[in-house]
Amino acid sequence: MPFLLSPFLLPLIALINVTPDPVAFQIGSIPVYWYGVCYAVGLAATYLVITREARRRGLNARLVDNGIIIVAIAALIGGRLYHVIDQWQRYQDDLLAIVMPPYTGLGVYGGILTGVIAAAVILRLWHQPFWKWADVIAPGIFVMQAIGRWGNFFNQELYGPPTDLPWGITIDCAHRVPQYPCTMYPPDTTGFHPLFLYESVSGILGAITLLWIARRWGPRMRPGDLFLIWLIWYATVRLALESLRTGNWTVLGVPTATIISVLVIVGALVVLAVRHRPGAADGDRWGDPPDPAAEAEAGLPADAAAEPEPARVTAGTQEDETDDGAIRPGDGA
């Protein structure tokens, strides 16, 4: 079957063997980069996935309108900080490049850390269940990864060593790392592992898998199980791909992302085992999702949630929210 499909797949795969322009378009003299466009599209798709899952799970999808921007900004700050530390040799002599466009990298683990912290804080303030929302958000993060990683393609970054595989991508001389100079690896004949593509495909498969698990076994799962599975999935893929990356942040010669990945995998597996140990079997479960038809017959709005709305704070007053509103290998780590 792979042999029969190859004549049809190879022309599609070959489309990535180009050196793209990082600028999508210009508004006057202001360039708009593909990197930002990809993340904006990814954020919009993530919003759709999370709100849909929140409704299906009986949570208040309107809360996503308030929370997604806060969490996204926190994740961007953490991701950028991780990347700058990772690639400090590139920024130590040009500190302004840290905050000025074009942005050429975000560290996922940094974004996960600050994003989770921001989500935990606002959910606590809104009296919302963190673990339930974590399960709802997890497939959306995979969608963000699947779309956002293509920004690395347009920046010609997040690639691995040379490869003879048919999906190897071309990297021009200006975007090469010192290990792969054009004098030794001619652009016309050298392809590189598209690590961004591997992570993008992993994101697509991960999102589909989590959504399937939620529908197949969701009612019997404990809140937070899906989020822990997401952590294990991402960390495992990252651990496998880290061997193809060079020039990254290391501790005692070991890539920092490798250390973090191992800790995340082990930690998430331990937490899952403890949560499902004998004697903990009667812990809280998601249970069956609410029946939209029954809610409609009872006269409940489609987005009605069992959880209370967050409070909206105005100048000098505080009032309850209502249903009418809501408050190159080392890059792209």
Secondary structure, DSSP 8 states (H G I E B T S, - for coil): -HHHHHHHHHHHHGGG-S---SEEEEETTEEEEHHHHHHHHHHHHHHHHHHHHHHHHTS-THHHHHHHHHHHHHHHHHHHHHHHHHTHHHHTT-GGGGTSSS-----HHHHHHHHHHHHHHHHHHTT--HHHHHHHHHHHHHHHHHHHTHHHHHTT-S--SEE-STT-B---GGG--TTS-TTTS-TTT-EE--HHHHHHHHHHHHHHHHHHHHHHTGGGS-TTHHHHHHHHHHHHHHHHHHTT--S--EETTEEHHHHHHHHHHHHHHHHHHHHTSTT-TTS----S---HHHHHHTT--TT--SS---EEEETTEEEE--TT----TTS--
